[in-house]
Amino acid sequence: MQDLIHLVPSLLSLCQEAGQAICRHYYAPGDVEVKSKKDDSPLTRADLDSHVILRDGLKALSEDWPVLSEESSSEHKALRHAWSRFWMVDPLDGTKEFVAGNGEFTINIALIDEHRPVLGLLYLPLEHLAYVGLPGHFARRYALDNEGSWSYQSIATQPLQPDSALSVLVSRRHRDAKLRSCLDWLKTHWGEVERRNSGSALKFCRLAEGSGDFYPRFSPCCEWDVAAGQAIVEAAGGVILGLDGQPLRYNCRPSLLSPHFLTIAEPDNALWQRYLADHCK
């Protein structure tokens, strides 16, 4: 694992560079030109500039490990099943939030090894914050000061608090029947439920640092939206499970779409054991 720990400073610098490129577009009046990809998701120059910086930087950092980015060509993505260890990247997670100007976007970098995320980094360009997780070793929140130096604090998920509201982190843009059913179940079996909306991978950060209890996802997303968050959440003491009750695995399916999942801060709590028994097969 030492070979991964020593990568963290370089990854932080790389995210800082990509984040600066994103912010140049974010703060430039009239600069956000939006195109639609084949799946109707938005694409901006910020996505592409960040992609190039991260792709080239990761190749220079570890030339033997391929880079799979959301903005990679379809031909490059088609090669992925031959890879046992590779970088999985979303250069700008939360493009809709970027275009809306609400600041809720991240850079996602995960290292996948034999279908598992063994390192994850989520960078918040506007806040100069990075969340880093190496499962089994540490989960940290890094902050960049005005002099360009990084400092960090350890983070950890928090147990449920009896007689307190259950904090459920959900996507700002997705409101489906499965989510409503989930929230109703929690109200019945726990009591007060506080719904907290946010965009992009920020929900993983909040849960990993103890500011949320549960993040269920029943709407479409891709593996690069989730992988870094899973590494961080697991390193902080939580889990991300598919609806089969098992941890998510990556690069196993024909599609890069992620299965629906449950992100749980305190997996040993009896509430979640009952939820899994009622909802997972």
NORHUPE-V685726 format. One record per pair of residues at least 4 apart in sequence whose ideal C-beta (glycine too) atoms are under 7 Angstrom apart, sorted by the first residue. I is the first residue (numbers start at 1). GAP is how many residues later the second one is. If there is no record, write none. Layout:
# NORHUPE-V685726
i = {I | I}
gap = {GAP | GAP}
This chain:
# NORHUPE-V685726
i = {1 | 1 | 1 | 2 | 4 | 4 | 4 | 4 | 5 | 7 | 7 | 8 | 8 | 9 | 10 | 10 | 11 | 11 | 11 | 12 | 12 | 12 | 12 | 13 | 14 | 14 | 14 | 15 | 15 | 15 | 15 | 15 | 16 | 16 | 17 | 17 | 18 | 18 | 18 | 18 | 18 | 18 | 19 | 19 | 19 | 19 | 20 | 21 | 21 | 21 | 21 | 22 | 22 | 22 | 22 | 22 | 23 | 23 | 23 | 24 | 25 | 25 | 25 | 25 | 25 | 26 | 26 | 32 | 32 | 33 | 33 | 34 | 34 | 34 | 35 | 36 | 36 | 37 | 37 | 42 | 42 | 42 | 43 | 44 | 44 | 44 | 45 | 46 | 46 | 46 | 47 | 47 | 47 | 47 | 47 | 48 | 48 | 49 | 50 | 50 | 50 | 50 | 51 | 51 | 51 | 51 | 52 | 53 | 54 | 54 | 54 | 54 | 54 | 55 | 55 | 55 | 56 | 57 | 58 | 58 | 58 | 59 | 59 | 65 | 65 | 65 | 66 | 66 | 67 | 67 | 67 | 68 | 68 | 68 | 68 | 68 | 68 | 68 | 69 | 69 | 70 | 70 | 70 | 70 | 71 | 72 | 72 | 74 | 80 | 81 | 83 | 84 | 85 | 85 | 86 | 87 | 87 | 88 | 88 | 88 | 88 | 88 | 88 | 89 | 89 | 89 | 90 | 90 | 90 | 91 | 92 | 92 | 92 | 93 | 93 | 93 | 93 | 93 | 93 | 94 | 94 | 94 | 94 | 94 | 94 | 95 | 96 | 96 | 97 | 97 | 97 | 97 | 97 | 98 | 103 | 104 | 104 | 104 | 104 | 105 | 105 | 106 | 106 | 106 | 106 | 106 | 106 | 107 | 107 | 108 | 108 | 108 | 108 | 108 | 109 | 109 | 110 | 110 | 110 | 110 | 110 | 110 | 111 | 111 | 111 | 112 | 112 | 112 | 112 | 112 | 113 | 115 | 115 | 115 | 115 | 116 | 117 | 117 | 117 | 117 | 117 | 118 | 118 | 118 | 119 | 119 | 120 | 120 | 120 | 120 | 120 | 120 | 120 | 121 | 121 | 121 | 122 | 122 | 122 | 122 | 122 | 122 | 122 | 122 | 123 | 124 | 128 | 128 | 129 | 129 | 129 | 130 | 131 | 131 | 131 | 131 | 132 | 132 | 132 | 133 | 133 | 133 | 133 | 133 | 133 | 133 | 134 | 134 | 135 | 135 | 135 | 137 | 138 | 138 | 139 | 139 | 139 | 139 | 139 | 139 | 139 | 140 | 140 | 140 | 140 | 141 | 141 | 141 | 141 | 142 | 142 | 143 | 144 | 144 | 145 | 145 | 155 | 155 | 155 | 155 | 156 | 156 | 156 | 157 | 157 | 157 | 157 | 157 | 157 | 157 | 157 | 158 | 158 | 159 | 159 | 160 | 160 | 160 | 160 | 160 | 165 | 165 | 165 | 166 | 166 | 166 | 166 | 166 | 166 | 166 | 167 | 167 | 167 | 167 | 168 | 168 | 168 | 168 | 168 | 168 | 168 | 168 | 169 | 169 | 169 | 169 | 169 | 169 | 169 | 170 | 170 | 170 | 171 | 171 | 172 | 172 | 172 | 174 | 175 | 176 | 176 | 177 | 178 | 178 | 179 | 179 | 179 | 180 | 181 | 182 | 182 | 183 | 183 | 183 | 184 | 185 | 185 | 186 | 186 | 187 | 187 | 189 | 189 | 190 | 196 | 198 | 198 | 201 | 201 | 201 | 201 | 202 | 203 | 203 | 203 | 204 | 204 | 204 | 204 | 204 | 205 | 206 | 206 | 207 | 207 | 207 | 207 | 207 | 207 | 208 | 208 | 208 | 208 | 212 | 213 | 214 | 214 | 214 | 215 | 216 | 217 | 217 | 217 | 218 | 220 | 221 | 221 | 221 | 222 | 222 | 222 | 223 | 223 | 223 | 223 | 225 | 226 | 226 | 226 | 226 | 226 | 227 | 227 | 228 | 229 | 230 | 230 | 230 | 231 | 232 | 233 | 233 | 233 | 233 | 234 | 234 | 238 | 238 | 238 | 238 | 239 | 239 | 239 | 240 | 240 | 240 | 240 | 241 | 241 | 241 | 241 | 241 | 241 | 242 | 242 | 242 | 242 | 243 | 243 | 243 | 243 | 244 | 244 | 245 | 245 | 248 | 248 | 248 | 264 | 267 | 270 | 271 | 272 | 273 | 274 | 275 | 276}
gap = {4 | 133 | 136 | 4 | 107 | 114 | 115 | 130 | 129 | 4 | 54 | 4 | 124 | 4 | 4 | 51 | 4 | 98 | 110 | 4 | 118 | 130 | 138 | 4 | 4 | 40 | 43 | 4 | 92 | 106 | 108 | 115 | 4 | 128 | 4 | 36 | 4 | 32 | 35 | 36 | 73 | 89 | 4 | 88 | 104 | 106 | 4 | 25 | 28 | 29 | 32 | 4 | 24 | 28 | 70 | 103 | 4 | 102 | 103 | 4 | 6 | 7 | 19 | 20 | 21 | 20 | 72 | 12 | 67 | 11 | 12 | 8 | 10 | 65 | 8 | 4 | 6 | 4 | 6 | 53 | 54 | 57 | 4 | 51 | 54 | 55 | 4 | 4 | 46 | 52 | 4 | 24 | 44 | 45 | 48 | 4 | 23 | 4 | 4 | 41 | 42 | 57 | 4 | 18 | 20 | 40 | 4 | 4 | 4 | 15 | 35 | 37 | 55 | 4 | 12 | 14 | 4 | 4 | 4 | 9 | 29 | 4 | 8 | 20 | 21 | 22 | 17 | 20 | 19 | 20 | 22 | 4 | 9 | 12 | 18 | 19 | 20 | 21 | 20 | 22 | 20 | 21 | 152 | 154 | 20 | 4 | 5 | 4 | 171 | 170 | 168 | 30 | 27 | 28 | 26 | 22 | 24 | 22 | 24 | 135 | 136 | 139 | 162 | 19 | 20 | 135 | 18 | 134 | 135 | 16 | 6 | 13 | 15 | 12 | 13 | 15 | 107 | 108 | 132 | 4 | 10 | 11 | 12 | 105 | 106 | 4 | 4 | 77 | 5 | 7 | 8 | 102 | 103 | 7 | 23 | 94 | 95 | 96 | 98 | 94 | 95 | 16 | 17 | 18 | 94 | 95 | 96 | 16 | 18 | 14 | 93 | 116 | 117 | 120 | 12 | 119 | 7 | 9 | 10 | 117 | 118 | 121 | 6 | 7 | 8 | 4 | 5 | 115 | 138 | 139 | 5 | 134 | 135 | 136 | 137 | 133 | 110 | 111 | 113 | 114 | 133 | 16 | 17 | 113 | 15 | 112 | 13 | 107 | 108 | 109 | 110 | 111 | 112 | 9 | 11 | 107 | 8 | 9 | 79 | 82 | 83 | 106 | 107 | 110 | 7 | 5 | 15 | 16 | 12 | 13 | 14 | 12 | 10 | 74 | 77 | 101 | 8 | 10 | 100 | 6 | 75 | 98 | 99 | 101 | 102 | 103 | 4 | 101 | 96 | 99 | 100 | 98 | 16 | 97 | 15 | 16 | 17 | 69 | 93 | 96 | 97 | 12 | 13 | 14 | 15 | 11 | 12 | 14 | 68 | 8 | 10 | 8 | 4 | 6 | 4 | 6 | 53 | 54 | 55 | 81 | 54 | 80 | 81 | 50 | 51 | 53 | 79 | 80 | 81 | 108 | 109 | 52 | 107 | 107 | 110 | 6 | 53 | 106 | 109 | 111 | 27 | 28 | 29 | 20 | 24 | 26 | 27 | 28 | 47 | 48 | 27 | 29 | 45 | 46 | 15 | 18 | 25 | 26 | 27 | 28 | 45 | 46 | 27 | 29 | 34 | 37 | 38 | 43 | 46 | 9 | 25 | 27 | 28 | 48 | 25 | 26 | 27 | 45 | 4 | 42 | 43 | 4 | 4 | 40 | 4 | 37 | 39 | 4 | 4 | 4 | 34 | 4 | 10 | 12 | 4 | 4 | 90 | 4 | 7 | 4 | 6 | 82 | 85 | 81 | 16 | 4 | 5 | 4 | 24 | 27 | 28 | 4 | 4 | 9 | 12 | 4 | 25 | 28 | 29 | 59 | 4 | 5 | 6 | 5 | 8 | 26 | 31 | 56 | 58 | 24 | 25 | 28 | 30 | 53 | 52 | 49 | 50 | 51 | 48 | 46 | 4 | 43 | 44 | 42 | 37 | 4 | 5 | 37 | 34 | 35 | 36 | 4 | 27 | 33 | 35 | 33 | 4 | 14 | 22 | 32 | 35 | 4 | 23 | 4 | 4 | 4 | 10 | 18 | 4 | 4 | 5 | 6 | 7 | 30 | 4 | 5 | 25 | 26 | 27 | 29 | 8 | 25 | 28 | 7 | 8 | 21 | 23 | 4 | 5 | 6 | 20 | 21 | 23 | 4 | 6 | 17 | 19 | 16 | 17 | 36 | 37 | 36 | 37 | 31 | 35 | 10 | 11 | 13 | 8 | 5 | 4 | 4 | 4 | 4 | 4 | 4 | 4}
